[in-house]
Amino acid sequence: MRSARVLATTVLLVCAGVVLCALPAPALAASAPAHATAGAAMTPPRSALRGLSAADRRDWRLAIAIANTTHSVISQRRRYPGLRSTSFARDDRCCMTVWYSVRGKDRAVVKLDLRTGRIYEQWSGWQAGWEMARGYEGDFGRSFNSPWVLIPLGVLFLLPFVDPRRPF
């Protein structure tokens, strides 16, 4: 009699465990992160896809799927619900840059490798719309930033403030 009671209790506990393990699964699926399902929701506008070849459309969609997993796109998507990829550019044979905009303003830029899925750069906010804010080496200033230009200009700037009658 006692073994039947132990068996019934064990079966009841196992059934309760199975039910408890199965309950959170729909809740987890319903609350999947935005970037997990964002690929379909953030497809490029149809007008942008019209003039592209099938390979370019495929690569752009692949780049969007990869870029949607980045922190900058996820955070900007939370902030701007209508965010979507509006354009792309091939940088090299393997690399692609994807721009995300909402209401005509760039909100995120992601540079990635299509073959490996590696993210090289991701920018969001005002850095996405302004390339000078990204700190690329040699893009701005060039020879103006050299010492033989800046030092004479600095001396010319300070010259009016020097009084030769009162050196210190």
C-alpha positions as CSV (number, residue, x, y, z in Angstrom):
1,M,0.0,0.0,0.0
2,R,2.8,2.3,0.9
3,S,4.7,1.7,-2.4
4,A,1.5,2.5,-4.4
5,R,1.2,5.9,-2.5
6,V,4.9,6.6,-3.2
7,L,4.5,5.7,-6.9
8,A,1.4,7.9,-7.2
9,T,3.2,10.8,-5.5
10,T,6.2,10.4,-7.8
11,V,4.0,10.4,-10.9
12,L,2.1,13.4,-9.7
13,L,5.4,15.3,-9.1
14,V,6.8,14.4,-12.5
15,C,3.6,15.6,-14.2
16,A,3.6,18.8,-12.2
17,G,7.3,19.4,-13.2
18,V,6.5,18.8,-16.9
19,V,3.6,21.2,-16.7
20,L,5.7,23.8,-15.0
21,C,8.5,23.5,-17.5
22,A,6.0,23.8,-20.4
23,L,4.2,26.9,-19.1
24,P,7.0,29.5,-19.5
25,A,7.8,28.5,-23.1
26,P,4.9,30.5,-24.7
27,A,5.7,33.5,-22.5
28,L,9.3,33.4,-23.7
29,A,8.3,33.1,-27.3
30,A,5.9,36.0,-27.0
31,S,8.5,38.2,-25.4
32,A,11.3,37.5,-27.9
33,P,13.7,40.4,-28.3
34,A,12.9,42.9,-31.0
35,H,16.1,42.1,-33.0
36,A,15.1,38.4,-33.2
37,T,12.0,39.2,-35.2
38,A,13.1,42.5,-36.7
39,G,14.4,41.2,-40.0
40,A,10.9,41.0,-41.5
41,A,9.7,44.2,-39.8
42,M,12.6,46.3,-40.9
43,T,12.8,45.4,-44.6
44,P,13.9,48.2,-46.9
45,P,11.2,50.3,-48.6
46,R,9.9,48.8,-51.9
47,S,10.9,52.0,-53.8
48,A,14.5,51.5,-52.8
49,L,14.5,47.8,-54.0
50,R,13.1,48.5,-57.5
51,G,16.3,49.4,-59.3
52,L,18.5,46.7,-57.6
53,S,19.6,43.4,-59.0
54,A,18.5,40.2,-57.2
55,A,22.0,39.7,-55.7
56,D,22.0,43.3,-54.3
57,R,18.5,42.8,-52.8
58,R,19.6,39.5,-51.3
59,D,22.9,41.0,-49.9
60,W,21.0,44.0,-48.5
61,R,18.5,41.8,-46.7
62,L,21.3,39.7,-45.3
63,A,23.1,42.8,-44.1
64,I,19.9,44.0,-42.5
65,A,19.5,40.7,-40.7
66,I,23.1,40.9,-39.4
67,A,22.9,44.6,-38.5
68,N,19.6,44.2,-36.6
69,T,21.5,42.3,-33.9
70,T,23.8,45.2,-33.1
71,H,23.4,47.3,-30.0
72,S,23.1,50.6,-31.9
73,V,20.2,49.4,-34.1
74,I,18.4,47.7,-31.2
75,S,18.6,50.9,-29.0
76,Q,17.6,53.2,-31.9
77,R,14.7,50.9,-32.8
78,R,13.4,51.1,-29.2
79,R,13.7,54.9,-29.4
80,Y,12.3,55.3,-32.9
81,P,9.7,52.6,-33.7
82,G,9.5,53.4,-37.4
83,L,13.3,52.9,-37.9
84,R,14.2,51.0,-41.1
85,S,17.1,50.5,-43.4
86,T,16.9,53.1,-46.2
87,S,20.2,52.6,-48.1
88,F,23.4,50.6,-48.3
89,A,26.8,50.8,-49.9
90,R,29.5,48.3,-50.7
91,D,32.8,49.4,-49.3
92,D,35.0,46.5,-50.5
93,R,34.4,43.1,-52.0
94,C,33.2,41.8,-48.6
95,C,32.0,44.8,-46.6
96,M,28.7,46.6,-46.7
97,T,27.5,49.7,-44.9
98,V,23.8,49.9,-44.0
99,W,22.0,53.1,-43.0
100,Y,18.9,53.2,-40.8
101,S,16.6,56.3,-40.9
102,V,13.3,57.5,-39.7
103,R,11.6,60.5,-41.1
104,G,14.6,61.3,-43.3
105,K,17.1,61.5,-40.5
106,D,19.9,58.9,-40.2
107,R,19.7,57.2,-36.8
108,A,22.1,54.3,-37.1
109,V,24.9,53.1,-39.4
110,V,26.5,49.7,-39.4
111,K,29.5,48.5,-41.4
112,L,29.8,44.7,-41.6
113,D,31.3,41.8,-43.4
114,L,28.7,39.7,-45.3
115,R,30.8,36.6,-45.5
116,T,31.6,36.3,-41.8
117,G,28.8,38.3,-40.2
118,R,31.4,40.4,-38.3
119,I,30.5,43.9,-37.3
120,Y,33.3,46.4,-38.0
121,E,31.6,49.6,-37.0
122,Q,28.3,50.7,-35.6
123,W,27.3,54.3,-35.0
124,S,24.1,55.8,-33.7
125,G,22.6,59.1,-32.8
126,W,24.3,62.2,-34.2
127,Q,27.4,60.2,-35.1
128,A,25.3,58.3,-37.6
129,G,24.4,61.4,-39.6
130,W,27.7,63.2,-39.3
131,E,30.8,61.4,-40.6
132,M,33.2,63.9,-39.1
133,A,32.1,62.9,-35.6
134,R,33.3,59.3,-36.2
135,G,37.0,60.2,-35.8
136,Y,38.4,58.6,-39.0
137,E,42.1,59.1,-39.4
138,G,43.1,61.5,-42.2
139,D,39.7,62.4,-43.5
140,F,39.6,65.9,-42.3
141,G,42.3,68.5,-41.8
142,R,45.0,66.7,-43.6
143,S,48.0,69.1,-44.2
144,F,46.3,71.8,-42.1
145,N,46.8,69.7,-39.0
146,S,50.6,69.5,-39.6
147,P,52.9,71.3,-37.1
148,W,54.5,73.5,-39.7
149,V,51.1,75.0,-40.5
150,L,49.6,75.1,-37.0
151,I,52.6,76.5,-35.1
152,P,53.0,79.7,-37.3
153,L,49.3,80.2,-37.2
154,G,49.3,79.9,-33.4
155,V,52.2,82.4,-33.2
156,L,50.3,84.9,-35.5
157,F,47.3,84.5,-33.3
158,L,49.2,85.3,-30.1
159,L,51.3,88.1,-31.6
160,P,48.7,90.9,-31.0
161,F,48.5,90.0,-27.3
162,V,52.3,90.4,-26.7
163,D,53.4,93.8,-25.4
164,P,57.1,94.3,-26.1
165,R,57.3,97.0,-23.4
166,R,56.0,94.5,-20.7
167,P,57.3,91.0,-21.6
168,F,55.9,89.4,-18.5
